[in-house]
Amino acid sequence: MKKETMTQASHTPHPISQKAPSSNQRLTEILHVLKSHHLVQGLTPKKLRHILEDLGPTYVKLGQIMSMRSDMLPENYCKELTLLRTEVKPLPFETIHKVLEEEWHCPIDTIVKDISKTPLGSASIAQVHSAILQTGQKVVLKVQRPHIKEMMEQDIRLIKHASKLIKVAIGTGELIDFKTVLDELWKTSQEEMDFTTEAHNLEQFYQNQKEIIYITCPQVLKQFTTSKVLVMDYIEGIQIDHIEELEKNGYNRVEIGRKTAENYCKQILEDGFFHADPHPGNLWVSNGQIAWLDLGMTGHLSAYNKQILKRAIMAILKNDMYELKNVLLAFGEAKSPIDHARLYTDIADIVQKYMSIGFGTMDLGKLIEKLLDLIKFHNISISPDITLLGRSMITMEGTLKICAPEVNMMDILSAHMSQQFLKELDLKHELKHKARLLYASMDKSLEIPALLSDLLNITKNGQTKLNLEFANMQAQKNSFQHISYQIILCFLACFLFLGSCILCLSDLEPQIFSMPWISFFGFLLSFLFILWLIFSMIRHRK
């Protein structure tokens, strides 16, 4: 029997209320959850995931979006958040019925002949039901939960007010910029809650892939679609990771994996519009076609970013570390002075590690993870679309490992690049370009003798000036100053303590705790200096 397009939802301990709670009620709930997880003892990736699950569906959705944003969170947090449970308790059918009539402005029976009261799936933002239209066409209805926007807005406003307190309490320091994260998440969530955006994504995706006979996606019925109701044709098939069922129906899983990867490469290298969450649940096989489902989260690449991406792939293929360093800098903007020598060395170490195991077996997902961590380490800010692409590629490779481990993403990328290069090659243009470069090189070479003569004359007259730049000099200078201040403070504390001990032998008046007042204040000041030293050492270590 064929599988349905979404799995049956399971009950979880976090039901969605049909009415947004008051701010005080919600704040009490949030504080209770945070307290139960002992947030003051620190934050770990696993603890954050459990907290989001216990806070309810709105936070689960935020966590899912956060998992795709390596530019905002460390890689280990992103990885853990991909494990968030997506199923929530279904809403009563009466609520779904009411939303449909409100959005369609007419009785539901005038449009739908029959609708399944049991949902195909129930997620944090929407619930999905199968239905048959009056025309007899089988469709899928994606219906937004009532008050979900108000609940998410309220939750984000509350957590934003408490963000500074949480940052101090859990000791994350600069690890997470809560305000930026929450602003970005709210912007993304608003886009996801407008189903006309997803409808547009489906239409654009269908237009991009319509020439490829083995690729499909649900088509939107625009006349019934609103901002809170998305109506699509029903796609019946088998989930891509259900290997036994695929083989039982005569499908070749390796061919499916290869064609899925090839189409994904087309999306990122040619279309510049890609599915940002290609996990197995969003990829189905239906009547000999690979169906891409749920285009609520998509990424866009400009022509510039597509060219930079191609350069990055070619740099990895050629093992050209210098070019890869330039590409990473072209992808983003440095927030602080770059230590180019350190960056070059770090990139070489990472790529060499993965290249050494063999090109055909290279783990592209892990390579991307390491490069994203490296970018954050060197304080390079890259655009959300690029980090979304990075997470998407990691997810795509994870899907391939499940359904067709023989298929290597790097092999597919290199083959696609070669085909595209031959397709775009303009021999006449290339010859003209090379001829211009040759002419420019010859022209500059004629100036070399004159420049050497000038250099020798300057050197002879003692006017040569040598400029040297030492890598990471400022950091070393700051570290040296910090150590110097600590040594000085240590000596002061010792001198004060010894001096106070000597003065204890005198009979100076008045006395405090049976010791001269000057000794008492000397001991007190010495003790404060020691406390400050210990605090400074702990903070510096962190």
Salt bridges, closest charged atoms under 4 A:
GLU29 OE1 - ARG26 NH1 2.71
GLU53 OE2 - ARG49 NH1 3.58
GLU53 OE1 - HIS50 ND1 3.67
GLU53 OE1 - ARG85 NH1 3.33
ASP54 OD1 - HIS14 NE2 3.62
ASP54 OD2 - HIS37 NE2 2.71
ASP71 OD2 - ARG69 NH2 2.71
GLU75 OE2 - ARG391 NH1 2.05
GLU80 OE2 - ARG49 NE 2.51
GLU101 OE2 - HIS97 NE2 3.73
ASP155 OD1 - ARG26 NE 2.71
ASP183 OD1 - LYS160 NZ 2.61
ASP183 OD2 - LYS179 NZ 3.25
GLU184 OE2 - ARG69 NH1 3.21
GLU192 OE1 - LYS61 NZ 3.41
GLU198 OE1 - LYS142 NZ 2.81
GLU203 OE2 - LYS222 NZ 3.79
ASP241 OD1 - HIS242 NE2 3.86
GLU245 OE1 - LYS3 NZ 3.96
GLU245 OE1 - HIS242 ND1 4.00
GLU247 OE2 - ARG253 NE 3.60
GLU255 OE2 - LYS259 NZ 2.85
GLU270 OE2 - HIS416 NE2 2.71
ASP271 OD1 - LYS266 NZ 2.86
ASP277 OD2 - HIS279 NE2 3.70
ASP294 OD1 - LYS142 NZ 3.85
GLU323 OE2 - ARG311 NE 2.77
ASP346 OD2 - ARG342 NE 3.26
ASP346 OD2 - HIS378 NE2 2.92
ASP363 OD2 - LYS401 NZ 2.79
GLU369 OE1 - LYS79 NZ 3.41
ASP373 OD1 - LYS376 NZ 3.92
GLU406 OE2 - ARG253 NH2 2.90
GLU424 OE2 - LYS310 NZ 3.86
